[in-house]
Amino acid sequence: MGLTPEHELDKYLEWQQRLESRKASGLGIDEFCLQEGVSRATFFRWAARLREGIPESLIADATAGEQGRTAPATFLPLTLRTSSVEIQLPNGVIVRLPLRIGREAIVEAIRIAGALPPGRVAS
């Protein structure tokens, strides 16, 4: 089962951020891979992909998918491995997010949870 263009673009953006963070941190590749829990092969595969840039077709497909939505999403499926960030919204809803979640997913989760009526429990 393949990723949707939006999710595939999120992976590119996530790895772009990871590689920039590694460079800024001064960590070596081995230390970075150990800290991130990824293999050297995965690191070098993403580094090579990002040297070529994010494919324009992927950006266009993701944008078209976002524009093609007619109804707003009411549920955002997330898989949490560890919950390291917890945000309580003014409506009382608590959003728990993993450490390494993409910016787009964070914004969408907060948008959806923030639209819930006060006292409603999201699951």
N, C-alpha and C positions, 0 to 999 in steps of 0.2 A: 504494500500500500504506500503510494508516494505522498509527499507533502504537497499541500496546496501552494500556489505561488506566494501567497502572503506569508505562510509559515517558512517556506524556503528562503524568502527574502529576510525574514526575522533571523534565520540561522546565519546568513551572510553578515547581517548587521551585528549579531551577537559576537561572531568570531572577529569581525573588524575591531570591535571594542576590546575584546580579550587581547588581541595582538598588540593594540595600541597601549593597553594597560601594562602588558609585559614589558614592552620597550621602555615605557616611562619608569617602571619599577626597577629596572636594572637587573632583574632576575635572568639567570641563564635559562636555556631551553629546558634542561633536565629539571631544574627546580620549579620552573613554571608548570611543566607537565605534571609533576608530582603534586604540586599545590592544587591544580585544576582537576586532577583525576583523569587526565587524558593521555593517550599514548603519543610517543614522538611522531609516529606515522600520521596520526590525526592532525597534530600540530603542523607538520610540514605540508600535508594535503591542503589544509585551510590557508596556510601562508601562500602556497602556490596559486590557489584559486583567487585569493584577494590581490595578488600581484597583477593578475589579469583584469581585476576590477569586477564589480558586480555586473552580471550580464544585463544588458539593456532590455532584452526580451523578458527577463524575470521581473524587472521593475515595471515594465508595461503590463505584464500579465497580472501582477499584484495590484496595480492601480486600477486596471479594468475590473478585477474581481471586487474591489472596494466600491467602485462606482456602480456596479451591477446589482448591488444589494438594494432591495426595495423596502424591506422592513428592518427596523433596528434589531440587533441581537438582544435576546433576553437572557442568554446564558453563555458564559465563556468557559469552555472546558479547560481546566488546568490540571496538570499532574504535579503535585508537590512532593519533592524528595525530602527537603528540609524546609522548615519555615523559619526564616531569619528576619523577616520584616513584617510588622503588623501595623496596619493603618486603621484607626477608628474614624469613620466619617461622621459628619454632623447629624445624619439620620440614624445613628446608632449602629450601623452595619460595620462589622470588623472584616477587613480584607487581610488575609495572610498570604504572603508571597515568598517564593524561594529567593535565595541570594542572587542567582544568575538568571533573571527573567528579563526578556527584552523590553525596551521602553514602550513599544507599541502595545504589548500585552498588559503592562502596568496601567497605561492610560485607559485602555478598553475595560479592564477589570474595575477600575475606579469609576469610570463613566456608568457602567451597568449597575454596580452596587450603589452608587450615589443616587440613581434614579428610583431605587426601591423605596416604598413608603416606610416611614418610621415604624420600628417594631417588627418588621418583616425579617424572617431569618432566611438567608440565602444558603443553599446547600449545593 
